[in-house]
Amino acid sequence: MKMKIFFRLTWVLMVGVVLANLAKAWWVQGHATLTEAAALALPDDIPEFFRKGGKALGHYVGDPDRWKNPTAKFLRAGTSAEHFLDLEDVEGKDLPSDRYKAIELLESIRKRPEKVGMLPYAIMENYERLACAFYDHRREPENEAIRWKCLLHAGVLAHYTTDLAMPLHTTVNYDGMKVDGKILQKGIHARLDSFPEKFSFKADDLARGLKVNKLDPDSVWNRVHEAIRESHRHIATSYELDKKGAFATPTEESRKFVTERCQMGVQLTMDIWYSAWVKSATMPAHY
């Protein structure tokens, strides 16, 4: 009898572990699908190793979520705010290009920077890391270590550009709307986040018809802010579709909406990758 109870408990624990891992992997897999799509749509003047690096990029794109590991307390605290920017809390002010000056600005209007979010800085800092790596590749094109470095920085960058495309990463109402002291539609974030994985979005489909926009490196900061504002405009639609149950049970309207948001993330990712490649051609020596 004791052995039977032991095996039943062991089975329950094993199933729990498997389900927990699946839950963690849903949106990580969504990031991977979008990132692989961005690699597929790149033009031929991007190095071949990078264009063919979709699977590696698809792994690296999940790292910022892996950094939320509950035992990685320093890392989790230092990077959690990288995933979002609550535009309402910025109060219409122009954010400076320097992260620390932005922190000063937010504190001057009595906002906590870690609560407002640092998404545009995560994008720009990883964009410049990728440009530095591409610079090294131009000088040592056969160096395998540098190739992996390029893929790693590009994957991490892609996490944040694809976070941006999800409207709930741009609002204080990221997981429910507060009305009369109650939070309505709690769980909307997970329902929208999990949509691409649950309903089998494919990289080939998301990449179809997309072509890179050749951004001037000096325009990337402004482009990121335009993209955040554009994503923010889709919050109301997100809540309307969720209220209809269309994220839990897909409709033609919800599938179209999520596809368009995913393609926006794919487009922004490939555009910023390409800009990093262009920027690397005119960078001075590191030191």
Protein Blocks (a to p, Z undefined) as FASTA:
>chain_A
ZZmmmmmmmmmmmmmmmmmmmmmmmmmmmmmmmmmmmmmmpcfkbcfklmmmmmmmmmmm
mmmmmmmpmklmmlmmmmmmmmpccfklnnopacdfbfklmmmmmmmnopafklnopklm
mmmmmmmmmmmmmmmmmmmmmlmklmmmmmmmmmmmmmmmmmmmpmklmcfklnocaeeh
iaehihklmmmmmmmmmnopafklmmgopacddddfklmmmmmmmmmmmmmmmmmmmmmm
mmnopmmmccfklmmmmmmmmmmmmmmmmmmmmmmmmmmmmcccfZZ
